[in-house]
Amino acid sequence: MEAIANLEQLEELLSRPTPAVTAMFKRLKGDFMVLGSGGKIGPSLVRMIQRANQEAGATRRIIAVDRFEPPAGTQLDGVEYITGDLLDEKFLKQLPDAPNIIYMAGMKFGSSSSIALTWAMNAFLPAMVARRFAATSRIASFSSGNVYGLVPLASGGSIESDMPNPLGDYAMSCLGRDRAFEHYSEAAGLKVAIIRLNYACEMRYGVLVDLAQKVWQEKSIDLSMGVANVIWQGDANLMTLLSLEHASSPPFMINIAGPEQLSVRRVCEQFGELMGKKVSFTGEESPNALLNNGQKAHSMFGYPTVPIATLMQWIAAWTRQGGQLLGKPTKFEVRDGKF
């Protein structure tokens, strides 16, 4: 398939479970809850949970919790939607128990202009959630590869045992989220999987979309962050769900990232060829970057199903046809931690 024709086809691909995920849904007992189910990744992950549950023939509640109601017409059959402020402790206490939780609530975009809220969402709220569900649930918590900081290109990317070295409030608050879950895992026996993601991508957002848009608009591309990891969001969804079965005390730590260290220069040149555009650059590649090594996840959960070359073809076609965008740039090129 050289192109994704429309949003319906995109959503189907993003939420398509593999046999391994369906088999896990047959093994795991109890209801599923997604906290922070809106945003960029949540809707397709909820849909994948719904589809895997149906394929497994399981009977369980699937609960999607977010601050905002889902847009009209996007609610899924068999999914319960609950709307409220997770920072409101009364609301949090009223949520039903669920043995299986995917934790996605957090803040990145605009974090530099709302530093206090960033820390509340990324560090204080996880402690509230961990305390609320420690006795009843296992939790797979989204984190970020930003907690590792910049590493030399020759390192192959940060691995799970590396000491974090976060730069800026966003990355530090993400580490705060990890530490909150670690504390309750150690103190209360909460089973946790911490997922450090770098960077999920689909047609409407992601590092490759940011670069494709600049190439299409014939804007100069800054090369100072000259290398990046990218993974198809559908694969990130699959690996996230599979990690839930490995939640443990102390926490199970896993990087989710593509296998390649992609050259920004080469990616943009390839987009130029695919879209018939001239490409220009500013600056020079730095000797370090924010890079995750995803080999552990690949060995446990399988190699990504969508190769980068295919993903780039899809994005180039989507860009040429003026496909919908989410308007949320990744800001992956930021080197000072100020998002």
N, C-alpha and C positions, 0 to 999 in steps of 0.2 A: 504494500500500500504506500503510494507516494504522497498522499495528502489526506488530511482529515477534513471531511466535507462540511461539518456543521457541529454545533454544540451538542446535539444529541449523540452523535457518534463519539465525540470527545469524552462525554460523561460516561458512555458505555465502556470505553477503553480504560479510563482512569479507575473505574470501579470493578473491573473484571477480576474475580478471585481465581487463584490457581488451585489445582487439586490439593496442594499442601495446605492452603488456608482452609479449604472446605473440610479437609480431614481434621484439622485442629478444632474446628467448630463442632465436630462430632465428639471430640474428646473432652473439651472444656465444658464444665457445668455452670449453669447460672446465667443471670442476665448480663447485658452489656450496657455500659453508659459511656458517652463521649462528653467530656467537659470542655467547653469551648468549641462547639461543633460548627460554628460559622467560619468566617474568614476564608483563606485561600484553600486550605487542604481539607478542612473538616467535612464539607458536603460530600466529596467523593469518597472519603473514608467511611462515613456513615452509610453511604450507598453500598460500598463493598461489604460492610458488616451485614447489611440487609440481604444482599445477594448470597453471601457465603452461608448465612443462616438458613435461607430457603433451600439452597443446594444440599445442605447437610440434613435437611428434614427436621431441624430442631424447633422446639417450642420454647421461646424465651422472650422476655421484654428487651427491646432495644430503645434506649432513652438518649435523646440528644438535648444537651443543655447549653444554652448560650444567652448572652446578654440581649441579643436582638432576635426577634421572630424571623424565621426563614421567609424569603420573598414568596409572594403569592404564587401558587402553582408548583412550588419546589418540594413540598412535603411528600415524603415517601410512605406508601402503605406499609403498615406494620411497624412504624417508628413513632414513638411518643416524643413530642417536642415540649420542652419546658423552658420558659423564658424568665430570666431574673438576673440580679446582680450577684455574682459569685462572691464578691467582697462583703456582701451582707451575710453575717454569720447566721441570722435567723433563716434566711433563704437556704443557705448551705445545709443547715441541720434538717430542714424539711425535705430535702431530696431523698428519694428512696435508696435503700441499700442496693448495691450491685456488686457481685463478686469480681466482675471484669470491667476495668475502667481504662479508657484512653484519655490522658490528660493533655489538652492542647491549648489551654488558656494562656495568654501571654501578650506581650507588647514589644514591638520592634519599631515599626514605622512611626516617626515623630518622637522617638524616645528621648532625644536630646532636648526637646522643647517641653517635655513633661517628665522630668527625671523622677520626681517623687512617685507619680503614678506608675512609672516603669518599674520601680523597686517594689511597689505594693503588688502589682500584678505578677511580676516575675519571681519574687522571693517571699513576700508575706503570704499571698494567697496559697502557694503550694504547701506552706506549713499548715494553714487552716484545713486544706483538703486532706493532707496526710493525717492530721489529728482526727478529722471526721471519719475517715474510712479505714483507719489502720486495723480495726478489729474485724472488718468484713470483706476486704477487697484485695486484689492484686492490681497494680497500676503500672501502665506503660506511659512514661512521661516524656513528651517532646522537649528536647533541649537544643543546643546549637553547637556546631563546631567552632564558633567564635570563642568559646571558653578556653581553647588551647592557645590562642594568640598566633602571631606570625611565626612560621617555621621555615628553615631553608628549603629551597626547591629540591635539593638533592636528598632530603630526608625521606622522601616518599610520603610525607604527610603524617599528621599526628595519629598515634594509636591510643587505644583506650587506657593504657597504663601510664601515659605521659602525664606529667604534672601540669595542671592548667596554668595559664598565664594570660588572663583576660585583660583586654585594654578597653577602657571606657565603661560608662554606666550600663549600657546594654549587655555587654559580655559579662561584666561583673555580676549583674542581677541574674543572668542566666545561670551562672555558677552558684549564686545564692539559691536558686530553685533546686539545683541538683543537691546542694548541701542540706536543704530542708528535708527533701525526701530521704537522703542518706541518714539523717539524724533519726527520723521516725522509723526507718527500716532497722536501724541498730537498737533503738530504745524500745520500740513497740513491736518489732517483728514484722513490720509492713513489707510485703513482697513487692519489689519495684524493679522495673526495667527502665533505664535512662537512655534515651535515644538522642545521640548527638548528630544532627543532620546538616549536611553541606552538599549541594544545594538542590532542592527539589525543583523540577521544571516541567511545565506543560505548555499549551499553546498561548495561554493568556497572561502568564507571568513566568519569571525565572531569569537566571543569568543569560541564557541563550536568547530569550525574548528581548531583554534589554539591549544586547549587542545587535540583534537583528534589526531592531527599530532604529538604532543609530546608523547602521549601514544603509537601511532603506531611505532614511532621511538625509543621508550623506553628511552626517555629523562626524567630526573627528572623534576617535576613540582614544581614551587615556590608557596608556599601557603600564602605568605604575604598579597596578595589581595585575601582573602579566599572566598568571596561571590560576585556574579555578577547577573545582570538582563540580560535576553536574550529574544528576540522576533523574530519570523519568519519574514523575510523581506517582504514577501507578505502581512502580517498583518500590518506592518509598512507603506507600500504603501497605503493600504486601509484607514488607519486612517489618514494619511497625506492628502489624497484627501478629505475625509469627513471634515477635519478641515477647509478647505478653505471656506466652507459655513458659518463658524462661525467667520471668520475674522472680526475684529471690531476696533473701536477707542474709548477708549484705547485698546491695543492689547489683543487678546484672547491668553492665555497661556495654553499649554497642554504638559504633559509628555507622551511620548510613550515608554512603557516598558512592559516586560512580568510580569505576576502576581507573579512569584516565586522569592525568593531570593535563587539562586542556590549555593549550596556548591561546590566549586571547587574540593575539595577532593572527594566528593561523585560522582560528574560528571565523574571525571577521573577513579574512580573505576568502574563505570558502563561502560565506554568506554573500559576499560580493559576486562571486561566480554564479551562485544559485539564483540571485535576484538581478543580475545584470547591472550592478552598481559599482562605482569607483569607491575605494576605501582609503581613508587617510587616518593617520595616527598622530598623537602627541605624546611626548615623554618617552621614557625608556623602561623596560622591564626591570623590576627590583629583584634582588636575589632571594627574597622570601615572600611568602603569601599565606593566606588562611587556607590550609589544606588538611583534609581528613583522609586517613587511610581506611578504606572500607573492606579490607580483605577478610576480617573476622566475620562480618555479616555475609559476605559472598560465600564463604566456606560453610556457614551454618544454614543459610536460607536460599542459596543459589545465586547464580550470576544474574545481573539485570536482564530483563526480557526484551527491553527496547534499546538497541545500540545507539550511540551518540550520532552516527551518520544518519540513521533513520529519523531520529528526533530533530536533527537540523533540517532535513528535507521537509518534514511536517511543518516546522516553524517558518521556514522560508515560504512555503505555499500559503500558510495562514496569513503571513504578513502581506504577501502580494495581493491577496483577495480582501484585505482590510478586515480580517477577523477581529472579534471582540477581544478587548484587553481589560484587565482588572485595574490598571492604573496604579499599581503598587510596585515600583522599581525595587529591586533587591538591594541596591546600594553596595553590591559586593566589592566595588572598587575602593570603598572607604578604607583608609589605612590608619586613621587615628581613633577609631572606635566610636565616632560621633554619628549616630544614625538618626 
